[in-house]
Amino acid sequence: MQKILVFTDIHLLPEGGTIIGLDPFERFTRGLAHALEKHPDAARIVLCGDLSHNAAPAEYARLNQALETCPLPVSLMLGNHDRRAPFLAAFPDVAQMETGHIQHQFDIGAHRLIFLDTLDEEAEDTHSGFLCPARLTWLDQALDEAGERRVIVFTHHPPIETGFKGMDLIGLKNRSDLIARLAAQGNVVQIVSGHIHRTVLGSAGGIPVAILKSPCHQMPMALGYQDTSLSIDEPGAYGILLLTDEGVIVHTEDFTLPPNPSAAYT
């Protein structure tokens, strides 16, 4: 069994910046320290987009600072609050496509992890996602080359509607193109996404979908059409994926809850 740790929607700000009174940097570094203490056997950490809040160089510099002593390999992804130029200036060694998109893949045992770039910097609504033909062609090749491996696909924008209508309106605009490819391939066993700031489970083309919470601020349980800027101070969390021969097991850890002195971690 292999273990993957997933953080999404970090929303780092320059020093002193807060969101609804919460410090994203403090929340992320606390969550990262918790994850590394409780799960030092993890094979990789995935940061599933919205690394920054305003795509400012100072925000990406703080992410570099937070990760500089991390002992595990980290896969960085982009979300709708990110921008490629300042991100690449801060992380010039991150693999990118010829088109400049931030997509890559990593094999771990019998699984292939595929990390997609759903950021649409030209979106009229600013925050929706899109997978252009170049990114979808790259995905096709990555899926074909996976062979007998079981595939886990990571996206920032979820491939499903969630019932949070405001967020769904700024979701992945061509989700049907993605779902058709993944379902037809037959080797995709899990999709992991962020963007919503709430734990949501569903399926896309018969493939399980897990949408994970932020380590910082969350979407309140307000179904229907709501302002996409709604935020609430609920426990911050990260995800834990267990890759087994039988399938992918998804856990979520609310690390800001008071510690239970009787808890034993393995």
Stockholm file with secondary structure:
# STOCKHOLM 1.0

chainA/1-266         MQKILVFTDIHLLPEGGTIIGLDPFERFTRGLAHALEKHPDAARIVLCGDLSHNAAPAEYARLNQALETCPLPVSLMLGNHDRRAPFLAAFPDVAQMETGHIQHQFDIGAHRLIFLDTLDEEAEDTHSGFLCPARLTWLDQALDEAGERRVIVFTHHPPIETGFKGMDLIGLKNRSDLIARLAAQGNVVQIVSGHIHRTVLGSAGGIPVAILKSPCHQMPMALGYQDTSLSIDEPGAYGILLLTDEGVIVHTEDFTLPPNPSAAYT
#=GR chainA/1-266 SS CEEEEEECCCCBCSTTCCBTTBCHHHHHHHHHHHHHHHCTTCSEEEEESCCBSSCCHHHHHHHHHHHTTCCSCEEEECCTTCCHHHHHHHCTTSCCCTTSCCCEEEEETTEEEEECCCBCTTCTTSSCBCCCHHHHHHHHHHHHHTTTSEEEEECSSCSSCCSBHHHHHTSBTTHHHHHHHHHHHSCEEEEEECSSSSCEEEEETTEEEEECCCSSCBCCSCCBSCCTTCCBCCCCEEEEEEECSSCEEEEEEETTSCCCTTCCCC
#=GC SS_cons         CEEEEEECCCCBCSTTCCBTTBCHHHHHHHHHHHHHHHCTTCSEEEEESCCBSSCCHHHHHHHHHHHTTCCSCEEEECCTTCCHHHHHHHCTTSCCCTTSCCCEEEEETTEEEEECCCBCTTCTTSSCBCCCHHHHHHHHHHHHHTTTSEEEEECSSCSSCCSBHHHHHTSBTTHHHHHHHHHHHSCEEEEEECSSSSCEEEEETTEEEEECCCSSCBCCSCCBSCCTTCCBCCCCEEEEEEECSSCEEEEEEETTSCCCTTCCCC
//
